[in-house]
Amino acid sequence: MKIRLTEFSEDWSRMFQTEAEFMKTIFGDEIIKFEHFGSTSVQGMKAKPVIDMMCIVKDIEKVDIVNGKMAAFGYDVAGEWGISGRRFFRKGGENRTHHIHFYQFDHDQIERHLIFRDYLRSHPEEAAKYSHFKEELAQQFDNTSEYSKAKKEFVREMEQKALIWFEEIQRD
């Protein structure tokens, strides 16, 4: 898929909320809560205009029951997509609008994503650095798979800073 890096949009929060409301109509009480994460959740960051949302559920196995319904609503049903215990859905085809990550409430990936998001929200200079790095990569690469690989190490290093920051605020 071609990289579409854009300026931050206030619409992203609204798009998240609208999708969360729709997910409630499908999954009902199975959903514990929703989280908006990734670059579209951080004020001022440039991002691919694809909303990353996390649906934290009681029982991940129950998500599989509605795969047919999700496909009928136009979602690409991608299963675990490389992360054991996750269920991943994409919306919008080539002009993707949402990535929906379902995790059972006790999955270890939840905290990592939220700590990184909160770190970027709390450290605008780091968010700006990450945004600038993504702009440079978008000029070097045409498709998202190359772009994503190229930013992996940068993100890993920034996640380590975020984890250290989180440990420090927990001690205070």
RAPEMO-V142674 format. One record per residue. RES is the residue in one small letter. SS is DSSP state (helix for helix, strand for strand, loop for the rest). Layout:
res | ss
RES | SS
RES | SS
This chain:
res | ss
m | loop
k | strand
i | loop
r | loop
l | strand
t | strand
e | loop
f | loop
s | loop
e | loop
d | helix
w | helix
s | helix
r | helix
m | helix
f | helix
q | helix
t | helix
e | helix
a | helix
e | helix
f | helix
m | helix
k | helix
t | helix
i | helix
f | helix
g | helix
d | helix
e | helix
i | strand
i | strand
k | strand
f | strand
e | strand
h | strand
f | strand
g | loop
s | helix
t | helix
s | helix
v | loop
q | loop
g | loop
m | loop
k | loop
a | strand
k | strand
p | loop
v | loop
i | strand
d | strand
m | strand
m | strand
c | strand
i | strand
v | strand
k | loop
d | loop
i | loop
e | helix
k | helix
v | helix
d | helix
i | loop
v | loop
n | helix
g | helix
k | helix
m | helix
a | helix
a | helix
f | loop
g | loop
y | strand
d | strand
v | strand
a | loop
g | loop
e | loop
w | loop
g | loop
i | loop
s | loop
g | loop
r | strand
r | strand
f | strand
f | strand
r | strand
k | strand
g | loop
g | helix
e | helix
n | helix
r | loop
t | loop
h | strand
h | strand
i | strand
h | strand
f | strand
y | strand
q | strand
f | loop
d | loop
h | loop
d | loop
q | helix
i | helix
e | helix
r | helix
h | helix
l | helix
i | helix
f | helix
r | helix
d | helix
y | helix
l | helix
r | helix
s | helix
h | loop
p | helix
e | helix
e | helix
a | helix
a | helix
k | helix
y | helix
s | helix
h | helix
f | helix
k | helix
e | helix
e | helix
l | helix
a | helix
q | helix
q | helix
f | loop
d | loop
n | strand
t | helix
s | helix
e | helix
y | helix
s | helix
k | helix
a | helix
k | helix
k | helix
e | helix
f | helix
v | helix
r | helix
e | helix
m | helix
e | helix
q | helix
k | helix
a | helix
l | helix
i | helix
w | helix
f | helix
e | helix
e | helix
i | helix
q | helix
r | helix
d | loop
